[in-house]
Every structure is written in structure tokens, then in C-alpha cells.
């Protein structure tokens, strides 16, 4: 990419990811879009994740490593948000990985449409043998994974109200809720002090997105999947979520949903969908 292309800050929280971190980092380093800063944030890993990250930092000057005591994924991402210098922000989880064209596709869409957020489909990968074993042998399986594509929004450019109405079609979906299938303008985050909530055990991504939507004006959906989400036993989502946590989190998010949609004059027409969100199971 030419030098005038905008810098993208890729934020990667890392915790005990020794089996997956190399694949994750390689997928970022090999992006066809090269004007990146790669923030690898080691959250007190007890395995060799830090050493793997340090190895990559020695061969790629775009990589910045932060080594810190364990404080959770939200606090770790917040450090990345404070350090980021790019015009755009992109998030990757250390056990997942990007398609080769992910960053390029999203940046080009953002520039072409002048969008404040770009949202993309993603691949959901599930290894059958791991799903059936109580104690998985290894992450890399000889069996072919189940691969599904998730996308709920037709490609196009949307204003805030239209995007918010579409969000109500799937109010509990990962597609709308997570950070890693989206591109954000850093200036909006910086101007409005948008950070991940460190008090939530679950769905903190969704609260970040709801806060961001409050200040964003244009949204762009693309049709090409950009991300491989690895659904594995032992992951944060698989281990920390319980009924009590889900209910408490959804009650907190419900209040925020209500306030956001009231501010746009959309609450009355969408209140039944917002109530349904309390009962909906999140798509993983």
C-alpha cells in the first residue's frame, strides 16, 4: 500500500494463547494492507505466549509489546486504546485470525463510504473432536472443522437510525456485538472517551459498540468475511458465562439500549425487540 494510506492500529489482548498466538500474529503480519501498528498486549500469561510475541517483535518493527499483570480482557484492550496512534482501530483475539485481505477491505470500504464503522461477515470455526472431548488433546485437529459464515446486514452504507433499526433484527448476535469484525475511527473513541467496561464478565464488547454507535454517523457493511472466530472449549466465552452472569449483564445492557434508542427517537418502535433481547440467546 502507498505511504499515504492511513495507519491502522491492531489491538490484540494475549492470555495463555501459546497454541494459537503464532497463527494469529502471522495472519496480521501477512495482511495485504501493510501500514499497521500491531499492539500485542500480554495479560499476565503463564505460558510462553510472551516469548512468542517477543520473537515476532524482533523481526517486525510494526509490533509493540506490552507485558502486564493479569487484569482481564477489557482492561487490556483499554491499554491498547490509549496507546493506539492509527486513524482506524481493528481488534483481533489471540486464538482467532484474519483473512489476508481483511484490513484492506475494511479500510477501503471506510474511505469509499466515509463510514465511521465498517462491519463484516465472519467465519465461525468449530473443531468436532474438541467439541466432543472433555479434555482436548491439541488445538490443531486432524479432523476438518465445521465452518459457518455469519452475516445479518446486506452490503451497503447506512445512517445511524437505519443501522440501529437493523441491529434490532438480531440484537443478541455476535455479528453486531463483538469488536473483531469491525473497523472503528480512533478519533471518535478518543473524543468521547469510549473504553471497554471492566466491570462486566460478559458482553463488554456490546457495551463498547452501543457507546460508539451513539457518536458514529455512517456505517458500512461489506459482503466478504474477514475473520476466523475459533469456538473452542476452555475459551473465555465457554467458561465464564453462566445464567446469573447473563441475566445481570443483559439487565445492564437493556438500560443502555433503552437510553440509546430513546436518544434517537426509536425506542417506541423497537421496545418489543429490546425486551426480546433479555430472553434471546447470544449466537456464538
C-alpha positions in Angstrom: 0.0 0.0 0.0 1.2 3.6 -0.7 2.6 5.6 2.3 -0.4 7.9 2.2 -2.7 5.1 3.2 -4.0 5.6 6.8 -2.3 3.9 9.7 -4.4 1.1 11.3 -3.8 0.1 14.9 -4.5 -3.6 15.5 -5.1 -4.4 19.2 -4.5 -7.9 20.4 -5.0 -9.0 24.0 -3.0 -12.1 24.7 -3.6 -14.5 27.6 -2.2 -18.1 27.7 -2.5 -18.5 23.9 0.7 -20.4 23.2 -1.0 -22.8 20.8 -2.7 -20.1 18.7 -0.7 -16.9 19.1 1.7 -17.6 16.2 -1.1 -18.2 13.8 -2.9 -15.0 15.0 0.2 -12.8 14.7 1.2 -14.3 11.3 -2.3 -13.5 9.9 -1.9 -9.9 11.0 1.7 -9.6 9.7 0.7 -11.0 6.3 -2.1 -8.6 5.7 -2.1 -7.2 2.1 -2.6 -3.8 3.8 0.8 -3.1 5.4 0.5 0.3 7.1 -0.2 -1.2 10.5 0.9 -0.9 14.1 0.4 -4.2 15.9 -0.2 -3.9 19.7 0.4 -7.3 21.4 -0.8 -6.9 25.0 0.3 -9.7 27.2 -2.2 -10.0 30.1 0.0 -11.9 32.6 0.2 -15.1 30.5 1.6 -18.1 32.4 2.7 -20.0 29.3 5.2 -19.0 26.6 2.8 -16.5 24.8 5.0 -13.6 25.7 8.1 -15.2 24.4 6.4 -15.9 21.1 5.3 -12.3 20.9 8.8 -11.1 21.6 10.2 -13.3 18.9 7.9 -11.7 16.4 8.7 -8.2 17.6 12.4 -8.8 16.9 11.6 -9.4 13.2 8.7 -6.9 12.6 9.2 -3.3 13.7 5.4 -2.7 13.4 4.9 -4.7 16.6 4.8 -3.1 20.1 4.6 -5.4 23.1 3.1 -4.5 26.5 3.7 -7.0 29.3 1.4 -6.5 32.3 -0.1 -8.3 35.2 -3.4 -10.1 34.6 -6.3 -7.7 34.7 -8.8 -9.1 32.2 -9.5 -8.6 28.5 -11.4 -5.3 28.9 -8.6 -3.6 30.9 -6.1 -5.0 28.5 -7.9 -3.7 25.4 -8.2 -0.3 27.1 -4.4 -0.1 27.3 -4.3 -0.7 23.6 -6.9 2.0 23.0 -4.7 4.5 25.0 -1.6 3.6 23.1 -3.1 3.4 19.6 -2.0 6.0 17.1 -3.8 4.9 14.0 -6.6 6.6 12.1 -8.5 3.3 12.4 -8.8 0.7 15.1 -9.0 -3.1 14.5 -9.3 -5.8 17.1 -8.2 -9.4 17.0 -8.4 -12.0 19.7 -5.3 -14.1 20.2 -7.0 -17.5 19.5 -8.5 -16.2 16.2 -7.1 -15.0 13.0 -7.7 -12.7 10.0 -8.2 -13.4 6.3 -5.3 -12.0 4.2 -7.4 -9.1 2.8 -9.3 -8.2 6.0 -7.8 -4.8 6.8 -7.6 -3.7 3.2 -11.2 -4.5 2.5 -12.4 -2.6 5.6 -10.2 0.4 5.2 -11.2 0.7 1.5 -14.8 0.5 2.5 -14.4 3.1 5.2 -12.7 5.5 2.8 -15.0 4.9 -0.1 -18.1 5.5 2.0 -16.7 7.9 4.6 -18.1 5.5 7.2 -17.3 5.7 10.9 -17.8 2.0 11.4 -17.3 -0.9 8.9 -18.9 -4.2 9.8 -18.1 -7.5 8.0 -19.2 -11.2 8.0 -17.0 -13.7 9.8 -16.3 -17.4 9.8 -17.3 -19.4 12.8 -15.0 -22.4 13.2 -15.7 -25.4 15.4 -13.4 -28.5 15.6 -15.6 -31.5 16.0 -13.2 -33.6 18.1 -12.5 -30.8 20.5 -16.2 -30.2 21.0 -16.7 -33.9 21.9 -13.8 -34.3 24.3 -13.8 -33.3 27.9 -10.0 -32.7 27.8 -8.9 -31.7 24.3 -5.7 -33.2 23.1 -4.5 -30.4 20.9 -6.0 -27.3 19.3 -4.9 -28.3 15.8 -7.1 -31.2 14.8 -6.7 -33.7 12.0 -10.5 -33.5 11.5 -11.9 -30.8 9.3 -13.6 -28.1 11.2 -17.3 -27.1 10.8 -17.1 -23.7 9.1 -20.1 -21.4 9.0 -20.5 -17.8 7.8 -22.3 -15.3 9.9 -23.7 -12.1 8.5 -27.0 -10.3 9.1 -26.7 -7.0 7.2 -26.9 -6.5 3.5 -23.8 -4.8 2.0 -24.3 -1.0 1.8 -24.0 2.3 3.6 -26.4 3.2 6.4 -27.1 6.2 8.5 -27.3 5.9 12.3 -31.0 5.3 12.6 -31.2 2.8 9.8 -28.2 0.8 11.2 -29.9 0.9 14.7 -33.1 -0.5 13.2 -31.2 -3.3 11.6 -29.4 -4.1 14.8 -32.8 -4.9 16.3 -33.2 -7.7 13.7 -30.5 -9.7 15.6 -30.0 -7.8 18.9 -28.1 -10.6 20.6 -25.8 -11.6 17.8 -22.0 -11.7 17.8 -22.2 -10.0 14.4 -23.3 -6.8 15.9 -21.9 -7.3 19.4 -18.2 -8.2 19.1 -15.3 -5.9 18.2 -13.3 -8.1 15.9 -15.4 -8.0 12.7 -15.4 -4.2 12.6 -13.2 -1.2 11.9 -13.5 2.0 14.0 -12.3 5.6 13.7 -9.9 6.2 16.6 -10.8 9.9 16.8 -14.4 9.1 17.7 -13.1 6.8 20.5 -10.6 9.4 21.7 -13.0 12.4 21.5 -15.7 10.6 23.6 -13.5 8.5 26.0 -15.0 5.2 24.8 -13.5 2.3 26.6 -14.4 -1.3 27.4 -16.3 -1.8 30.7 -14.1 -3.6 33.2 -17.0 -4.5 35.5 -18.7 -6.8 33.0 -17.7 -10.5 32.8 -19.5 -11.0 29.5 -20.7 -8.9 26.5 -18.4 -5.9 27.3 -17.8 -5.7 23.6 -21.5 -5.0 23.0 -21.5 -2.1 25.5 -18.5 -0.6 23.7 -20.3 -0.8 20.4 -23.5 0.7 21.8 -21.5 3.7 23.1 -19.7 4.0 19.8 -22.9 4.0 17.8 -24.1 6.9 19.9 -21.4 9.1 18.3 -20.9 7.5 14.8 -23.0 8.8 11.9 -22.2 6.5 8.9 -22.0 2.7 8.8 -20.8 0.5 6.0 -21.5 -3.3 5.7 -19.3 -5.4 3.4 -20.1 -8.8 2.0 -16.7 -10.6 2.3 -15.9 -12.4 5.5 -12.7 -11.0 7.2 -12.2 -13.1 10.4 -11.9 -16.6 11.6 -13.6 -17.0 15.0 -12.4 -20.2 16.7 -15.1 -21.6 19.0 -13.1 -23.8 21.4 -13.8 -25.4 24.8 -12.0 -23.5 27.6 -12.3 -20.2 25.9 -13.5 -17.2 27.9 -17.0 -17.4 26.5 -17.2 -21.1 27.1 -16.0 -20.9 30.7 -17.2 -17.6 32.3 -20.7 -17.4 31.1 -23.4 -18.7 33.4 -27.1 -17.9 33.8 -26.6 -15.4 36.6 -23.9 -13.6 34.6 -26.0 -13.5 31.5 -29.1 -12.1 33.4 -27.1 -9.4 35.2 -25.3 -8.3 32.1 -28.4 -8.2 29.9 -30.2 -6.1 32.5 -27.3 -3.6 32.5 -27.3 -3.6 28.7 -31.0 -3.3 28.5 -30.9 0.1 30.3 -28.2 1.3 27.9 -30.1 0.0 24.9 -33.2 1.9 26.1 -31.3 5.2 26.6 -29.6 4.9 23.3 -32.8 4.3 21.3 -34.7 6.9 23.2 -32.0 9.4 22.2 -32.6 8.6 18.5 -36.4 8.6 18.9 -36.5 4.9 18.1 -37.4 3.4 21.4 -41.2 3.1 21.0 -41.0 1.3 17.6 -38.3 -1.1 18.9 -39.1 -1.6 22.5 -40.5 -5.1 21.9 -37.3 -6.2 20.2 -35.3 -4.7 23.0 -37.3 -6.6 25.5 -36.8 -9.8 23.5 -33.1 -9.2 23.8 -33.5 -10.0 27.5 -34.6 -13.5 26.5 -32.5 -14.1 23.5 -29.5 -16.5 23.5 -26.4 -14.9 22.0 -25.2 -16.5 18.8 -21.7 -17.8 19.3 
